[in-house]
């Protein structure tokens, strides 16, 4: 029964995450803790499983050929050092205050996007000069720190930052988030946490299966339904993740 529950939770969480651009930890991490894992072990296990979300989404999004290779490498180079830093310190600090603060910020993301009706509906590249890339890369580094140290909502931050600062539409932003954050940022965080802590290896096969299938199906729905539906899904998931983090 535990394995069946884990598969269902993983499939559902990662499907919505792949459609909206983040938030898989809203369901998956609490489920691991509910089933008896300590927070640090649950976080490391979730990070490893969430890599399959990126793999599943990548398999679908690469068929659309919508990513700029140089921009993708820029996101990786900006965020990965932050991921390693965040994952290295999270096991040494209490997370209660950080979770609440992140909850309010995530809730704000959803409300902000809701109020900006035209946000992310058209692809209009912005801030691609040296100064704009430096500022944007610095924020991506900080988001990498959050991604390595916390688990719910950081992909949503990356999605909105790519939309707001770099001018991507939601569909492209979600594709970058799922492939680069889901697979590479989370993969780096998983390796770091695995080296510093413990992973529940026997639970991983079913979690990986749910993440892989959910990631592919969610990416397919995002491509099929377009920016308006992705934007609304992003807002709903952001608000739910924010409330979950605040209320515990």
N, C-alpha and C positions, 0 to 999 in steps of 0.2 A: 504493500500500500504506500509506503514511503517513497519508493521508486516511481510509482504511478503519479503520486502527488507532485514530486519533483519535476517530472516530465511535463505535466500539465502547466505548472507554474512557470517553468522555463519557456515553454512554447508561447504561452500567453504574454508574458512579460517582454520577450524579445520580439514578438510580432508587433506589439504596439510601439516598442522602442525603435524598430526599423522603419516604421511608418511615420513616426513623429520626430525622430532625430535624437533620441535619448530617453533615459528613464527606466531602463530594465531593472535596476536595483530596487525600484519601488516595490516590486513583488518578490523578486528572487532572493535578495539578501535577508529580508525578514523571515521568509520561509525556511532558509537554512538555519537561522538562529532559533526559530520556533521548534525545529526538529532536533535541537540540542547542541548545535555547534557554538563554541565561544566566538565572540565578535571577530577576533583576528583571524581565526581559522575560516569562518564564514566569508569574510572579506576576501581572503586569498583564493578560496575555492570559487567564489563568484567571479573574481577577476579572470581566472583561468577559463571558466565556462563562457564568459562573455566574449572571449576571443572568437568563438564559433559564430557569434552574432555577426561580427565583422566579416568572417569568411562567407557566411550565407548571403549577406547583403552584397559582398563583392562579386560573387558569382552572378548575381542578377544585374547589378549596376554596370559591370564591365561590358555587358552586351549593348549598353546604350552609348558607350564611348564619350561620356560627358565630362571627364576629368582632365584638367591641365596638369601635365606631369611636373612642370617646374613649380607650380603653385602647391601641388601635393607634397613635393619634397620640402618646400618652405614650411608647411604646416608641421611635418614630421620633425624637421630640424629645430623648430621653435618649441614644440611641446614636449619632446622626449626627455630632455634634461630635467624639466619640471616634474615629469612623471616619476623619474628615478628619485628625485629629491623628496617628493611628497610621500612616495611609498617607503622611503627609508626612515621617515620620522613618525609616521602615523602610529606605529606599534609602540611608541614611547610616550604618547600624549593622550589624555582623555578626549573623547570626541563629542561630548554632550553639547558644549557651547558652540563648537564648530558646526554641528548638525543643525542647530536652531538658526544660526546665522545664515547658513547655506539655504535653509528652508525659506526664510524670508526673501532672500535674493532670488531663489527659483520661483517663488510665488510672484515676485515682481516681474520676472521674465514673461510669465504667461499673461499678466495684466497689461504689461507694456505692449506686447504683440497684439493683444485683443483691441487695444485702443488705437493702434496704428493700422488702419484698415488696409492700406496698400502695401504694407511692409512685406518684402520678399515675394511679391507677385510677378516681378519682372527682373531679368538678369541684366544689371547695369554695373559693371566692374568699377570699383572706386579704390582710391588710396593705393595705387600700384607704383607710386614713385618711391624713392629711397626712404624718405621720412615716414610715409604712410605704412610701408612694409615694416619698418623698424618698430613703430608704435603698435601695429597689429601683431607683430611677432612677439613683442614683450607681453601683451595680454594673453596670447596663446601659451607662452611659457607659464604664466600664473595659473591659467586654466589647467595646464599639465600638472602643476603642483596639486591642485584640487582633485584632478582625476586620479593621481597616484595615492592620495591620502583619504579620499572619501569615495563613496560609491554611487549615490543616487543624484542624478541631475546634472552631472558635469558635462555630459554629451549635449544636453540642452543648451548649456552656456556656449559651447563651441558653435552649435548650429546658429544661434541668434547672433553671435559675434561675426560669423562669416556673412550673415545676411546684412547686419547693420553697418559694419565697418567696410567690408570688402564688396558689398553690393550684389551678392549672389541672390538668386531666387531660392525659395525654400527647397525645391527639388534638388538643385545642385548642392546646396549646403548640407542637406541630409545625407546625400551620397558621400561627400567628403567626410562627414562626421562618422558615418557607419564604417567606412573602409579604413580611414586613418586612425580615428580614435578607437573604434571598436576592435580593430585587429592589431594595430601597431602600438598605440598608447596603452591599451589594456593588456596586450601581450607583454610589454615591457614592465608594467606594474605587476603583472602576475609572476614574472620571473623574479623580480626584486622581492616581492612578498614571500614567494616560495623559498627563496634563499634565506630570508630572515625569520620566517615563521613556519607554520604547518599548513598542509592542504589535505582535505578529505578526498583522497584519490578514488576511493571506491564509489563515491557519488558522482564522479565526473562524467562517466559515459552517458548516463541518462540526461544530465544537465547539458552536455555538449550536443546531444541529439536534438533536444528541445531548442537550444539556442540557434543551431544551424538551420533547422527547418523554419523556426520563427523568423530568423533574420532574412531568409530568402523570401518567405511569403510577405513579410512586411515591406520589403523593398519592392516587390512586385506591385503591391497595392499603392505604394507611393508613386511609382512610375505611371501606373494606370490612371490614378485619380487626380494627379497634378497639384499645383501650388495651393489652391484654395482649401482643399481638404487637408493637405499636409499642415498648413498654417493653423487651421482649427484644431487638428489633432495635437499639434505642438502646444497650443495654448491650454488645452484640457489636461494633457499629461504634465505640463509644467506646474499648473495649479495643484493637481493631485499630489505630485512629488513634493512640492513646497509644503502643503498641509501635512503630509505624512512625516516629513522631517521635523516640522514644528511640534506636532502633537505626539510624536514618538510611536 
